[in-house]
Amino acid sequence: MLFIVLILCLCPVFQCQTEDSEFPEDVDLEDYMISDMDLNAGPHRVPRQVKTLLTKETKPHIQELSIQTTIISRYAFTAVSCSMLNRHSAATQGVFQFHIPSSAYISNFTMIVGGRVFPSQVKAKEKKIKKEGRETNGKPKIKDSTEQSEGEMEVFRMEVTIPGRNRAVFLLTYEELLQRRLGHYEHMTSVRPMQLVSRLSVGVTIVEHSRITYLEVLPLRNGKTPASNGNGKADGKVGPPVSTIVKQNETFCKISFTPNIVQQAKIVTNGMLGEFVVRYDVQREMGIGDIQVLDGHFVHYFAPKDLPVVPKNVVFVIDTSASMLGTKIKQTKDALFTILRELRPNDHFNFVTFSNRIRVWQPGKLVPVTPNNIRDAKKFIYMISPTGGTDINSAIQTGSTLLSTYLSSTEEAHHNSVSLIIFLTDGRPTVGVVQSPTILGNTKATVQEKFCLFTIGMGNDVDYRLLERMSLENCGTTRRIPEDADARIMLKGFYDEIGTPLLSDIRVEYSEDAVEYITQNLFTNYFNGSELVVAGKLTNRSSDSLHVQVTASNSERSIMLDKDVSLRERERETEKRLVEAEVGPNSDGYVERLWGYLSVKDGLKGRLRSQTSGERENYTQHATNLSLTYNFLTPLTEMIVEKPQILADGTLAGAVSMEAPPTKAPPSPQSSNQLSEDDYSLTQSLIRNGLSKPSSAIAKATSGVRKPAKKSVTLSKTSVDGDPHFVVEFPHSKLTVCFNINGEPGHILRLVTDHKHSGVTVNGALIGAPAPMGSHKEQRTYFRTITIVANKPTRSYIEVTPQKVILDGRDRMILPSSSSISVETANLAVVLNANTNLTVTIQGTIKFIILFHHYKNPAPYQRDHLGFYIANSKGLSKNTHGLLGQFLYEDIGLTHLPRNFSMDVENNTQEKQGKNVMLPSYPTLKLKNRTVHVIKKSRRIYSGKQTVDCWFVKNNAAKLIDGQYNDYVVSHLFDTGDWANGTNTH
């Protein structure tokens, strides 16, 4: 921290400006590091001490780390993009390491090294053959995620050799369902790049169906300390980390955390900033809960409130073996003292401690909560002294027998109560029965489904698989307490989650003829501050309603709630909310993927609970198939990644460096593998990219990945660009016609359709923006996404946004729009020029150009968008239709009709003379026996580089296009239906 003190003492001007303006947006850290500028000259310079830290690095430098999350109704998609630079001439080992929540599933991983794309492939895990010390070449190393408890982080790690003077880009996506605990959801993003990063950005976008009632960005969480010093506040008050910006309305929230390199160094110099934590909650209404419907699937969130608390009967079984000596037992005692104070008057409780012998505080009974009993219990806890071994089996048997005996004594047991055991240990069984299968069998036989068993493991020496199975088989959950964590806080937090039961024996049922494949719908308990989630697949998507029934018991009576839910209305509400939030393609299929995520979780739990090999195999096969369908990396699947081959001279075998974007300075010719300055920033839209199975064909395609030829692309004038402005060129008539389409945000328009003949369809999705001041329009619209579907000879498609390109044929690959690359597949050729344009050639005879429009500092009425140009239409048939396609083979004529005005024409200076007056003629177009009035205008195309004169048709191209605007609105981006509305009837 010495260099920070020097900065504050020697440069007061710098001190007052660091939070806002250390770095100009358009200057890379490399410019600072290689320039001769005086680093002390002003506030826009990296301090010399920071520069020294960076230049001393021998490992590859992380130029950019972007972590972007979109949470749609609790389901979170996260995309990580890491750009790593090897500044040295020799090849160097680079390590990409990222912490992900153990409850999350990785859905895609891709590397781009030296201009080549190295995709991953998820496969079913083969039978394990134990080989000690073997290396898994081509497999990312992941901390064993099998049966992890919730709330933990695990490490994804990939090592790769980066050629000299070159860059590697790592793209990782993962998904998770946020669980509600203690009355809120919590999303945690790990920011631990292990070094200072030139450009670091963390973004969290929240889109909810209900109003967001609570939102908080916590200080950075690092290790066992709840909050670090990253809040940037001189007075020491707790607050969000420095550089955090929050924008929010009722149902939408966007949070960004973008600390520059000096702000990072003020927090910590080794890059281990910690976890960026966002908490929030939504409004809830009494009743059946929140049901959302999309794409033939539904999700049901049930979290009733304002219910009376159900009394509980709880037995605490606490490990007091010698390994608990010191901090562990002290923190455990502190937590138990706090828990005792929070027991309610109607609760009953007891304590069992165990080492190599068992002690029961009040043998043969559970005692009520009274001041005397609480006082005596505190004395018992205070006198605990760790010693001996660990007899887990006897401890569980004693606690279970104690609770079972109490429940069987009807004169004492409360009729409507919740019974549970809270079991805590820091080790494995060492005394008595030590075989896990025997312990599990004995536990199940003693519990007999009469109560739930919740297990807690402390430290690194615990058999977590045993604890997980014990809790799963007995309707409980498991929680891990890391070795260096504050056990007092975590124990108290876990008890708070289960300490207030509101309902028991909850059953959620739906119309049998309307749904299939629902996830877990029977729940033993519902605790205050939590949430029950059920997802399902609709059998009949044409059904109008879904009957929902919830039955449960509370402290006073049985409860039944039922309701008929309109599926179409719910789906419209869901779609409307997504459109309003401008989530775009990130939201595609989120309900289905949520259903797949929960179904895999259920399959893994069923596999653990299974009693026979046949039952276990069924659960295994079901969970494996779902994992492969949704490309999830789970305990039943493995990820294979092709790794680059480095030649003896340190260069990449068969690789060609990517071309630098036109906006950056070209690389100096020091080496054939000289690094180009591509900006691989990956925006939030990448979240959707990993949702399909990645491509084995990419490996084939990467051999054809090459540097695009530096030549200009000849475009035709037939296009749609801007707001959106359509231009149609009629070569035979030597005429150009233009028109506007005033569409609605969220609408998807058919641009070209020739599905039956060439197999080609082009659709575009609109995004909205407010109109400029003084404009006659109410709003602007732009194309945010364009899809090109080619069904012949085999189905493939390209999905394009301003930030990324997805090429999906038999397999799938993802390219940031900021890269320059060309790829050829069986029937498609794609050439991407960074941040400029994309050329798509289909079967050699059809060519489309898509222009990228990015705004560095957009005005309120501007949005990043796309332009679409038809460069070659020879391969399209004469039956082609669509807003642009219908004109490809049409001819058009221009005539001038006389304009006759009679005496009743208003404002005519000669009408008072009672004469017919012949005024100058006006232009009209003749098309398909229709007469269309036009006026002369000019349009700027090709990003404003060319101006064309055209004949403009007013009123949404009335009479020019066949049919009307609504005839060109399609249901989804991959709709390939043909034009079926005949000709214009105007």
N, C-alpha and C positions, 0 to 999 in steps of 0.2 A: 504493500500500500504506500511505500515511500514516494513513488513517482506521483501519486495523486496529491499528496501533501505538497510536493514541489509545484505542481500545477496551480493549486489553490493559492499558494503563497506568491508565486512569481508572475502569475498571469491573471489578475482579477477580471480583466475584460473577458477572458476565456471562460472563467467560472460562471459569469452571469449569462452566458449564451449557450452553454453546452447542451441544454435540454432541447433547444429548438433548432440549432443551425450549425452543427459542427461540419457537416459535409454538404456540398452542393449535390443535388440529386443526380446530376449527369456525370459525376466523376467517380471512377473506380478507385479502390484502395491501391491498386497497382500504380496508378498515376502518382500517388503520394510516395510510394516506396521507391520509384525509379527516377523521380524528378529531382532537380537541384534546388527546389524552392526551400526557403528558410522556414522551418517548421515552427518557429516562434514568431513569425511575422504577423499573425492575426488569428482570429477565432475559427477560421475555416481550415485549420491544419491539424493533422494527427500529431499529438504530442510525441516528442522524440523517444520518450520511454516506451510508449506503445509501439512505435516503429521498431525499436530495438527488440522488443519481445517477438515481433512478427518475423524480422529478418533472421533471428537466431533459430527459427524453426527449421528442422531438417525434414520433417514429415510434410506431405502435401498440405497446402493451405486451403481451407474452406473459403472460397470466394463468396458463396451465397448459400444460405440455408432458409428455405421457405417451408413453413408448416401451416397448412390451411385446412380448417375444419368447417364443414357445414352440418349443423344439427337440425334435422327435420323431424319434428314431433318426437324428440328424445333419441332418434336414431342418428348416429354420428358417422359421417364419412370424413376421413382425414387423408390428406395428400401431402407427402413430404418430398421435397426436391432439394438435393444437395449437390452443389457444383464444387469440385475439388481440383486444385491446380498443382501440378508438379512443376515447380520453377527450375528444377535442375536439369542438366542435359542427360543424366543417366536415368534409367527406369527406376522407379521407387514404389515401394509397397504402400498402398493407400487403404485405410480402414474406414468403412462406413458403419457407424454404430448408432443405434437409436433405441430408446426405451419406449415400449408400447404397453398399454394396460393388458394384464393377463386375460381379461375378459374379452378382448378384441380379437378379431380374426384378420390376418393379412389377406388382402384380395389381389394384390399385384405387386411385382417388383421387377424393375427394368434397369439395366445399366447402359450408358452410352460412353464408350471409351475410345478415344482417338477417332471419332467419327463413325464408329460401328455400334449398332444396337445389339445388346445382349439381353434377350428376354428371359423370363422365368417360366417354368411350367409346373403346375401342381399335379401331383400323381398320388394314387393310393399308396400308402406306406406298405412296404413289403415286410414279410416276416422277419423279425429281428434275428440276426446272427451275431452274437456277441464277439467282438474282436477288440481287445483292449488296445487303446492307443492308436486306433486307426484314424486316418484323416478322411473327412467327407468332402472330397474335391467337388466343387460345383454346387455345394449345398450351403446355404446360409446357416450360420450357427445361431441357434436360438435356445435360450434357457428353457429347459423342459416345461412345456406349458400344460402338461397333462394334469387335469384336476386341480388347477390353481384356484385358490380362493379369490374372491372378488377384492378389488381395491389394490392389487399388487401390480408392480411393473416388471416386465421381463425384457431382455435385451435381444434385439435383432442385430446381427453382426455379419458383415461381408468384407472379406479381404480381396483386393485385386491389385495387380501390378499396373501402374500407370506409366506409359512411355515418357521419355524425357521431353520437357517443354510441351506438355500436353495436359489435357483435362479429362476428368471422369465425372459423369453426372449419374446420380443415383435417384431413382424415382420409386417411392414406396407408398402404397395406399393400404389403409386398414379401416375396419368398420366395427362399431360396437353399439349396443343399446345401453343408454344411461339408466342407471337404477336410482329410484327415489329413496333417499335415506334421510331421516330426521327432518322431513319436510322440504327437501330441496334435491335438485339434481346437481351433480358435480362433474365437470369435464376437466381433465388434467392433461396438459401438453408438456412433454418432457423437452426441456431446452438445455441439453448437455452436449454441445458439440466438441468438448475437450480442447477448445482453442478459441481465441477471439475470431469473430467472423466479420468479413468486410460488409456484407449485406445480410442482415438477419431480420426476418419478418415472421410473426406468428399472427394468424387471423382466426377468429371464431365467429361464425355467422349462425344465428339461432332463428329458426322459423317455426313458430308454434301455431296450432289451431286455436288455442285459447289465449286470453290476455296474459302477458307476462307480469306477474305481481311482485316478483322479487328478483333482483339481479345484483351480483356482487363480483368484482374482480379482486381476488385476494393477493397479498404480497407473494413474491416468489417463495415457493416452499422448497427447502433444501435439506435433505437428510432428516434427522430427527427433530430439527428445529422447525416449528410451525411456519415461521416467516423469516425471510432473510432481510438484508438491508437494501433490497432493491426497490424500495418504494420511493426513493428519491426525495424524501421530505426532510428538511433540516430540523424540524421540531420533533422528529421521531415518531410522529403519529402514523398509525397503520393506514396504508392506502394501496392502490394499484401500483404495479411497477412503473418506473419512469418510462415515458414515451407512450403509455397506454392511452388509446382513444376509444371512447364508447359512443356509438350512435344507436338510438333506440326509438321505436314507437310501440304501439300496444302489443303487437304480436311478432315483431321483428327486431333483431338486435345484431349489430355488427361491431366487433371488438378487434382492435389491432394493437400489436405490441412490436415496435420496430426500434429497438435500441441501437444507436450507432456504436462504433467500436470503442469510443471513449466511455460512453454510458455503460457498456458491457464491462470494461475494465474497472470502473468504479464499483461494480457489484462484486466481481471476482475476476482474477486474471487468468485462470486456467480454463475458462469457457464453460465451467459447470454451473450455469446460472440457477438451475433447479427446475421446478415444475410451475408452469403458468396455469393457474386454477381459476375457473369460472364457475360460479354457482348461480342457479336460478330456479324459479318455480312458477307455476301457472295457476290461473284461477280454476276452481272446480265448483260444479253445481251438484246439489244433492240429486240422487237418482241413479240411473243405470250406468252412467259414466260416459266417456268420450269414445265414440266409434268413428274410425276413418276408413274410407273405402277408396281403392285405386287399383286399376288394372286387374280386376278379378280376385283381389285379395282384400282382407280387412284386418285391422288391428283394434283391439278394445282395451282402453285404459280405465281401470276401476280403482278409485281411491276415495271412498266416502269419508266425510268429516263430521265433526260434532256428534260423535257417538259416545255412549258411556263406556268407561274402561272396564274390561273384563278382569276379575280377580285372577291372580296367578299363584301357582304352587311351584316353587323353585328350589332346587337343590344345587348348591355350588360344590363342585368336586375339584379340589385344588391340589396341584402337584407340590409337594414339599420335600422333594429329594435333594441331595447335596448340590446338584447342579443349579438349583434355584438360589443358591447363596449369593448375597450381595445385592446388586441393583435390582435384579429380577424380583426377588421376594419383597423388597421394600416398595417397589412400584405396584406390585400386586396387592399388597396390604393397603396402600393408599387408595387404590381403586375400589377395593371392597369396603373400606370405611365410607367412601362417598356413596356407593351403591346402597349401603344399609340406610343411609339417611333418606333415600328416595323410595324405599319400599312403602307401599300404600297400606292403609289400615286393614283392608280386606285380604291382603296377601298372606301367604304362609311360606316358611322357608326353613332351611337347615344347611349345615356345612359338613362336608366330608374332606379330610385331608389324607394324602397318601404318599408314601415313599416305599420302603420295603415292609411297612406295616400300615394299617388303616385306622384312622381315628374319626369317630362321629361325634359332633358337638352335642346333639340331643338324640340319643339312640332311640330308634323305634317310632319316631314321630316327626311331624313338621309343626313348627310353632307359629302362632299368630304374631303380627307386628304390634308389639307393645313397647313402651319405653324401657321396661326392665329387660325384655328379650333382646332389644337392640343393644343395650349396655353390656349384657353378658356376651353377646356375639362379638362385640368389639374386643372384649377381653380375650376371648378365644383366638381371634385373629392376631391380636398383638403378641400372644405367647407362641405363635407358630415359629418353629426353629428348623430350618432345612437340614436333613441328614439322610443317609441311606440311598437305596436304589429306587427303581420306578416300577411299581406293580400296577400297570394300567388295567388289566383284566379285573383284579379284585376291587379296584376303586370303582369301576363302572358297575360291577355287580352289586356292590354295597349301596351306591347311590340309587340305582334302579329299584332294588328291593325296598329301600326306604320309601321311595315315592309311590311304588305300586301298593305297598301296604297301607299307606295313608289314603290313597284313592279308593281302596276297597272297603275302608271303614266308612260306611255311608253316613254314620252319625256325625262325622267330622268333615268329610269332603264336601266342598261346595259344588252344587249341581252344575251351574254354568261357570266354569273356570277353565283356565289354560294352564297346563302342567308342562314343565320343562326342566331339563338338566343342563347346566352350564359347566362344561368340563375344560380344564386348563392344564396344559403340560408343556414342558420345554425339552422333552427327550423321547427316546424310544423305550419300549418295554424291556427291562433288564432283569426283573424279578418275577417269579411265578410263571404264568403262561406268557410266552413271548412270540408265539406264532400268530401272525395277523389273521389268517382264516379262522382260527379257533376263537380269537378275541371277538371277531365280527359275528360269528355264529352265536357265541354266548350273549353278546349284547342284544342281538335281535330277539333271542329267545326270552330274555328278561324284560325287555321293553314292551314287547307284544303290542306295538302300535297304540299304547295307552297314553304316551306323551312324546315330546320331541327332545332330541339330543343335539345341543349346540356345542361345537368343539372349537377351541382356541389353541393355536400352536405358537410358542415363543422361540425365536432364534432359529439357528441353522441346523440343529441336530434332531429335529422332529421328523417323524414318519408322517408326512402330510397326506400321503395317499391313504394311510390307515385312518387318519382323522376325517378325511373327506368321505370315505366310504361309511364310516360310523355315522356321520351326520346325515348323509344322503339316504341311507337305509332306514333312518328313523326321523324323517321329516324335518331335519334341521339344516343348518349351514355351518361352514367352517370359516374362520378368520385367521389370517397370518399376522403375527407381530414380528417385524424384522429385528435382527439382532441389535441394531443401533437405534431403534425407535423408542419413543417414550411409551412404555407399556401402560403406565397409569392413564394416559389420555386415550389410548386405543382401547383398553379394556372398558373404560367408562363409556366411550363412544359406542362400542359394540352392545353393551348392556342397554344403552339408551334406545338403540334400534329395536330391541326385542322386549323392552321392559314395559311397554304399554300396549297390550293386546286389546283390540277393539272388536274383532270378529273371529269366529272359529268355524271350521267345517264349511268352507265356502265352495260352492259349486256354480260354475258358469256354463249355461247350456244355450244352444242355438237351434234354429229350425233344422231338423234332420235332413230335409230334402233340399236345403239351401247351401250347406257347408260340408266340406270334407277336409281331412288332414288338419284338424285344429291342434294347436300346441297345448301344453298343460292347462287344464281347466278345473282341476280340483286342488284346493289349497287348504292346508291344515289350519293356518292362522293368518290373520291380517293385523299387522302392527301399525300403530299410529306413525304417520310420517312416511310410510312406504307406499307402494303401488303394486297392484296385480295387473299383469299384462297377458293377454291372450291374442294370438293371431291365427288366422285361418284362410283357407282357400275356398272360394265360392264355387259350388258345383254348377250352378246355372246362372250365368252372368246376366240373363234376361229377367231374372226375378226382380220384382219391384220392392219387396220388403224382406226384412230379416227379423224373426222373433227372437228376442233375447230375454233370458230369465236367469236371475241371480238369487240363490238361496244361501242363507248363513244363519249363525246363531250369535247372539251377544249376551251380555250379562243378564238380560231381562227376559228375552223371548227369541223365538225363531223369526227370521226376516225373509221375505220374498219380494223381489222387485222384478217386474217384467215390462217389456215395451216392444212395440213393432217399429222398427227403424226403416225409413225409406232409403234403400240403397242408392238409388239414382240421385236423390237429394244430397246424401252424404258425399257421394263421389263428386258432384258439382261443387260442393263447399270445399272439399279438399283441393280440387284443381284450381278453384278461384284463389284460395289462399296462397298456393304456390306461385300462381301467375302474378299476384299482387306483390309478392316478395321478390320477384324476378330471379327465382332460384335457377330457372333454366334446366338444362339437361341433367344437372346434379340430382334433381328430384325423380328422374325417370325410374320407376319400379321400386321406390324406396320401401313401400309396404310389402311387396313380395320379398325383397331381400331381408326385411325385418323378420318376416315369417320364416324364411330359410335359416336365418341366424338362430332364432329361438328353437326351430325344429332340430338343428344340429345339437344345440345345448341339451335339449330333451333326450336326444338319442345317446349322447355321451353319459348323461345321468342314468338312463335306463341300462346302459351297458355296465355301469358300475354296480347297479343294484341287482343285476341278473343273477339267478341262482343256478342256471344250467348252461352248459356250453352252447346248446342250440339257441336259447334265448339271447345269450350274449352275442352270438354270431348274427342274429337277426338285427339287433340294435346296431351292431358294428357296420353291417352292410348298408342299413338305412342312413346312418349318419355319414358314412363314407360317400355314398351316392350324392347326398345333398351337398357335402363339402366340395365335391368335384363340379357339381352343377353351378355353384356360385363361386367357384374358384377360391374357396376358403382354405387357408393353411391352418389345420386343426391337428389334434393329437393323432388323427387317423390318416393324415396326408403328409406329404413331404414336398418341398420345393426344390426343383432342379434348375440351376442357372448355368448357362454356357459361359465359360470364362475366356477372356482374351489370351491369345498366345503371343508371347514376347520373344522376338528374335534375339540373337546373340549381341547385336549392336544396340539393343535397348528399344527398338522400334516395334510397332504393332504389326503382326503378320497380316498382310492384305488390307491394311487400314489406310484410309485417306482422311485427312483432317477436314472438319466441316468448314464451310465457307463463312467468312465473317459477315455479319449483317452490314448493309450499305451505310447505316448510320454511324458505324464505328470506323476507326482508322484501320487500314489493312495491316496485317502482320508484316514485320520486317523479314526479309528472306535469309534468315540465319540457318534454317534447317528445313528439310523437306517435311518434317513433322512439326513445324513451327505452330505454336498455339494460336488459334483464331479467337477473337474476343466475343464469341457468342454469349448471349445472355440467356441462360437456360431457366429463367424464372418460371416456375410452374404455378399457375393460378388455381383458384378453387375449383375450376371446372374439371381439373384432372381427377377429382374425386370419383367422377362417374366413369373414368377411363378403365379402371381395373376391374370392372364388374363382369366382364366376360372372360372366358378362358384365354390366356395369352397364347401367343403364336409359336408353334414349332416351325411354321413357314417363315417366320421372321428370320430364323437362322439361315434359311435358304435365301431370303430376300437380302440379308445383310451382305451377302457376297456381291449383290448388285447395288448396294448402297454406295453412292459415289457423289463426287462434287458436281453440282449442277453446272452445265455449260454456261459461260458468261456471254449470253446473247439475249437481245431483246425479244420479247414475245409479241407476235403480231395478233392483235385482238380485233374481232369484229365489233361493230357498234351495237349489235343486238345484246342488250344487257339490262340489268336492274341494279341500281346503286343508290346510295344516299337514303332519301327520306320516304319511301323508296321511289326513285324516278326511273321509269321504264323507257328504253330507247329500242326501236325496232328498225332494222335496215332492210329495205326491199331492193336487192341488187338489180333485178331486171327492170324495175321502174325507176331506178336511180333516185329513190325517195327515202327519206328517213322520217319516221313518225315517233312521237314521244307522248307519254301520258303518266299521270300519277295514280297511285292506288292509296286511298286513305283507309288503311286497315286498322284493326284493333289489336292492341298488345296481347300476346298469347296466341293469336291466330296463327295457323300454319297454312301457307299458301302453296298451291300446286304451280310450279314454274314450268316444268317440262314433264310430259308423261308419254312414253312409248313402250309401255310395259309388255304388251302382247307381241310386239315385233322385235325391236332391238333389245328389249328388257330393261330399258333405262328409265328412271324416274328421278326428278329433282324437286325437292320441297324446301321451303324456307320458313323459319319461325320468326315472328316479329317481336320486338321489344319496344316499349314505349318510353317517351321522354316528354317533358313539358315543352310547349312551343315558346319560341323567343318572344320577348316583349314586342308588342305591336303587330304580331303576326295574325293573319286572318284565320289560321288553323288553331284548333283547340289543343292539339298535341302532335308530336312527331312520332314516327315509327321507323325502325331500322330492322334489317335482318341480322339477328344475333347468332343464328345457327342455320347452316345449309347442309342437307344430306343428299348424297348422290347414291342411288341404289342401282346396281347392275346385276340383273338376274341371269344373264347368259354369258358364257356357257355354264357357269356356276354362280351361285349367289355371293355377292360381296357388296360392301357399302363403304362410303367415306362420310364421316361426320366432321364438320368443320365449325369451329367457333373462332373468335379473334385470338384466343389463347392457345388452342391446340387442334391437332388433326388426329382423328382415329381412323385407321385403315383396318377393316375387318373383312377378311375373306373366309377361307376355311379356318383361319386363326385370326389373331388380333395384334396390332402394334399401335403404339401411341407416340406422337411426335409433338413437342412444343412448337408453336408457330414461330418461335424465335430461333429455330435451327434451320440450317440449309442442308438439304439432303434429297436424294432421289431414290426411289424404290420401284422395282418392277415385280409384279406377280403374274399369274397366268393370263389374266385378261385386263389388268390395270397397270398403267404407268403413272407414277406420281412424282412431280418435281416441286419441291418446296424451297422457295427463296425467303430467307429469314425476314419475318415481319413485313413482307412485301406482297407476295402472291403465291398461289398454289395452282399448278397446272395438272389437270387430270385427263388422261387419254384412255379411252375405252375401246378395246378391240382395234386400235390403230386408226379408226375412222371417225371417232367422236371425241371432241376436245372441248373442255370447259376450263375457264380461268376464274379463280376466286381471289379477289383483292382483299387485303387486310387493312382496315382503317383503325389506327390507334390514336388516342388523344393523350398527350402528356399531362396537360392541365385542362381537362374538359370543362366547357361551360355547362350550366344546368340542362341545356337542351341537347347536349351532345352525348353520344354513347359509342363505345367501341363497337364496330359493326363490320359487315362484309358486303362486298359487291360481287355480282355474278355475271360473267360474260360467256357467250357462246362463240368459241373460236372456230370450230369445225363441226358441221351438222350433217356431213355426208352419210354417216351411218344410221341416222334417224330416218324412220319411214315417213311417208306422206300422211300417215294417220296420227302423227305426233300432235299433242295438244298441250294445254297449260297456258298460263298467262303470257309466256314467251313462245312456247313451242308451237302454238296454233298458227303463227305467222311465217314459219320457216319455208313453207312451199306455196304460200299465197302470193298472188300478184295484186297490185293496187293501182288505182288511177287517181289523178288529181284533176279536178275541173273547177271552173269558176262560174258560179251561178249568179244571175242578176239579182239585186236586192230591190224589190218593189215595195214602195210605201204608199198607202192611200191617204186620204185626207184625215182619217181617224188616228193616224200615227201621232203620238205625243211628241212635243218638242221639235217638230219639224217646222223650219222657218217658212216653208211654202205651203203648209196645210191650209192656211187661211185663204189661199187663192183657189182652193177646191180643185186642185189638179193632182193627177198621179205623177210622181217624180221618179225617174230612173237614176238610182245612185250607183256608184261603182260596184262591180261584182265582188263576191267574196268566195274564198276557197272552200272546197269540199272534197272529201275522199270517197271513192267508190270501192266498196269491198263486200263481196258476197251479196250483191244486190242491195247493199245498205248504203245510205248516204250519211256521211259523218261530217259535221261542221268542224273546221280546224282553224287555228291561227298560227302565225309564224312565230317561232321562238328559237332560242339557242340553249344548248345544254353542255355542261362541262362533264367530261367522262375521264376515265383512266386517272383517278385521283386528282382531277383538275388539270391534267397535263394537256388536254385537248378539248377544244370547243367545237360542237357540231350544230349545224342549223337543222331544225326539225319542224314538222307540222304537229302542233300540240292539240290533243283531244281532251276536252274538259269533262267534268262530271264522272270521275272514276272510270274513264274510258267507255262511257255509255255508247252503245251501238258499234263501237270498234271491236270489243271482245265478244265472243260468243257468251250468251247468258249474262249473268250478273255476278257481282263480287262474291256472294255467298256460295256460288257454284264452285269456286276455287278454294274454299276453305276445307281442309281435310282434318281427319281425327288425330293423326299423330305423324311424326317426322318420317316414319317408314311406311306410310300408306302408299300402296302402289296401284290403287284402283284406277281404271281408265275413265276418260271423259264419257259421260253417258247422257248428256243433256241436250244433244242436238245442236241446233244453231240458234242464233240470237232471234228473239221474237219481237224485238222492239219495232 
